[in-house]
Amino acid sequence: MEKWKCSGCGFIHDGDGAPEKCPKCGAPKETCALLDEVAATLVERSRHTNMLHAQMITLARAMELACKDGVKDNLDAGCVDVFKKSLAHAYEIMKLSMTELQGHMGKGKWG
């Protein structure tokens, strides 16, 4: 299947032929460029990994909320220590995956 990239917003359309207008920004069909096979393959290959990073971010966010609740609960010093340390790890995991996704966008591994 062909991949078409909107030069206005970067939206990637999958289909035989460019869309009549960009689903994201409404730009006309003429603003969409057909990706070559190498670029299209890179986008397709990266979609799975990008979704895995999105899941990591979601899980780390859930961990962050649980840790904050655990610190607030303040059962004992040992528990609070574990929650605080885990909170720091949750932030790091989120930032790692967000940074990786940012890099993917800059390398055409997105869409």
Buried (B, 14 or more C-beta within 10 A) or exposed (E): EEBBBBEBEBBBBEEEEBBEBBEBEEBEBEBBEEBEEEBBEBBBEBBEEBEEBEEBBEBBBEBBEBBBEBBEEEEEEEEBEEBEEBBEEBBEBBEBBBEBBEEBEEEBBBB
